[in-house]
Amino acid sequence: MRETARGIFSSALTNASIEAAFARNIHCHRRVLRIGEDLHDLDSYHRLFVVSIGKAAHTMAVALEAQMGSALEGIVASSVEPANQVHGFRYFHGGHPMPTAESIRAAEAILKSLNALDSQSLVIFMLSGGGSAVVEKPVAALAGAPDDEISLPDLIATYRVLVHSGAPIAEINAIRKHLSAVKGGRLAQAAYPAQQVSILISDVPDNTPDALASGPTMPDSTSISDCARVAEKYDLLDQFPKSTADLFRQHALDETPKSDDPAFVRARWWTVLSNKVAIDEAAAAATRAGFAVEVDNSCDDQPYDQASAYLLGRLRDLRSRVSRVCLLSGGEVTVTVRNGGIGGRNQQFALACAEPIAGDNITVLSAGTDGIDGNSLAAGAIVDGSTVARIDPSAGAEAVRHALATFNADPLFSTLGDAIVTGPTGNNLRDLRVLLAY
């Protein structure tokens, strides 16, 4: 069943491709560009400019060129270094999950280019997961501070606290938006009064599209009061560097633009690929493999240990009624890391399933569609009823518990050969969990 689970995941990656999504949703013929249901007469604009941000930024630029031809100009900012660059684009290699100096250079270049556009310009934004760290420019610091803005070391420290807080991505991004000069609709403000259209490869829940890359081109549904609530909930102010904490304590955060801002009058947004597409493709592959398929995304944003217990309970209930069952689950689980080792949320989830299924005919795979899991070189991992015994027949359970407690799952899976290693996929549709049982 380990090979079957790997095949299901591989099929989802292959068939939920950016190229196929662009071919379905974007078409250019005789200088008329169709994006989603919108038509743009390219001859009515003096200038067309493209901004592509996130882990899938290069792949999206390649796909757009395939639909429109090579006469494009713009900026690609990604944490993934491409083998080749698309002609006409400036490339920036930003950081992930922490911003870098190149992330700030990318933001400054994008802002400068957008500020040069006018009402006769069309800007195409292409957004994918990971964009929050890849492009960043912090807000101005408090009046009287020694620097004009939050320093890069303080910005990185702030991100590290957020990423390790255990908060779901929507709550993390609420704070990121209000600390940024490019997030939460502020790129849209910079591009105004140009015509704007955003193409989204979504790695966030379907009901919160403005959380994607921290919503740089969309009205922000979060507020300063949300930031205060999240900071209190996770005790963030005592962990943030002083420059960031002072913005909260002195109520110095500026509100992000909302839906009534003029920047959004000429703006449209189209989600062309999301986690649902990956789930649908995985379901089709599991059905072809002879499994009865059930989808349960209800543990999205739950702590990994709660999610593993819930999904294993669901799987066993389904198996009591069906002989060959596949339970699919999309979205992301959360992990609160304290001085962790090597691994990520998918490997942590998979390892949490190992001991409860020991000796049982159950297989669990959990992996990220971007090919990256935390600070490991893997996308995730796979476990089954033999995993604990293969680690050590007498002390395997103890080794599992120690790895879970120290957030150090990757060495175990690498030794077993059960890490899922794809390399960066150039796509990002959140995580996929595949649970199989006979």
Secondary structure, 3 states (H helix, E strand, C coil): CHHHHHHHHHHHHHHCCHHHHHHHHEEEECCEEEECCEEEEHHHCCEEEEEEECCCHHHHHHHHHHHHCCCCCEEEEECCCCCCCCCCEEEEECCCCCCCHHHHHHHHHHHHHHHCCCCCEEEEEEEECCHHHHCCCECECCCCCCCCECCHHHHHHHHHHHHCCCCCHHHHHHHHHHCECCCCCHHHHHHCCCEEEEEEECCCCCCCHHHHHHCCCCCCCCCHHHHHHHHHHCCCCCCCCHHHHHHHHCCCCCCCCCCCCHHHCCEEEEEEECHHHHHHHHHHHHHHCCCEEEECCCCCCCEHHHHHHHHHHHHHHHHCCCCCEEEEEEECCECCCCCCCCCCHHHHHHHHHHCCCCCCCEEEEEEECCCCCCCCCCCEEEEECCHHHHHCCCCHHHHHHHHHHCCCHHHHHHHHCCEECCCCCCCCCCEEEEEEEC
